[in-house]
Amino acid sequence: ALASLLALAACGGGGEQATGEKEGQDSGGEVVKADIGVVSFLSGSGAAYGEAITSGLELALEEINAKGEVEINLIIEDSAGKQDQALNAAQKLMNSENVTALIGPTLSTEMNVVGPEADLNGVPTIGTSTTAEGIPQLGEYIFRNSLPEALAIPASIDKAIEKYDAKKVAIIYGNDDVFTKSGFDTMKAAAEEKGLEILTIETFQKGQSDYNAQLTKIKGLNPDLILASALYNEGAVIMDQARKMGIDVPFVGGNGFNSPEVIQIAGDAADGLIVATPWYAEKEDSKVQDFVSKFEEKYGKKPDQFAAQAYDALYIYAEALKNAGSDDRDAFRDALAEVKINGILGDFAFDSEGDVIMEPTVLVIEDGAFKVFE
Ligand code: 1QQ
């Protein structure tokens, strides 16, 4: 793998125009071409996740194909955040489109059904936003480059304890989703470990619009902090209703809250939300700032963590394709397991299980914007 890397580096790369036929370079080989299937949450209550992800992928795709070292074709399908639709989409991509590999689906709930099927078919799969416990362990073809809740939530809770001297917490979580349940398990374990008193544990379901019963109970118990495991839609509505009831304590959320949509939906009520992130757009890093300005130029808005993780994921795939030297699924899988890149999320490599270790940054929403929680 090192030899082929050096050979590719010697080719210069980067300067070629993506016009006409792309010739193989000095190595004598053809440019590796591959179809990659994408299963993304593009319609319904979490569509902003899928929009961010596919925007990040399409920006990376333009850059990667323009370099001319590999040629990727993305085939994008909508899962609508539903297990059955995600599975149908993945099956179509794997069996009819015969893709080399998959990106997605968006939700851990969806990956829980798609991952085992992709693994059975020997189709390498990367989750760019699947953060629940156990995702890479679904199979040896299943990887992720997203910040696991197991790293995100304890970092946020630590910061909240340090800042607010929090001692008593209430927890609220969605009990019908793999990610929100897993986030809850992590919150409960972290709260216990840090000696916080858990005053109550409340639940809700996807699409719920009225949280009066849960929030009334929480308000009566007077917590220092509310730990909420939710996707952005439910999470934002919970915060909005909490503030309207006069609950003004900080919230700690997981990755699901880390979307500009929370501010869009909840407005001022989103202030006081604490989340840990693998990435933020204000980072003083030339690679990050280059990405942010290209993204803003193309889409007219700032990228979020979901766009950033997807962008790096396609670079991880491009590197694996180059190193594999072929679009064969097994060769690609083995090259993927060994990939190392320096992306906008920093230096990246998978651990032996296809998972990732990252240092999160804790953010807080203040005056309607995510800021680094100093
Ligand atoms: C998961 C998540 C969601 C927030 C993805 C958008 O982290 O389902 O794992």
Residues whose N, C-alpha, C, O or C-beta is under 5 A from the ligand:
A	BS01	1QQ	Y49 T106 L107 S108 T109 S129 T130 T131 A132 F179 N255 G256
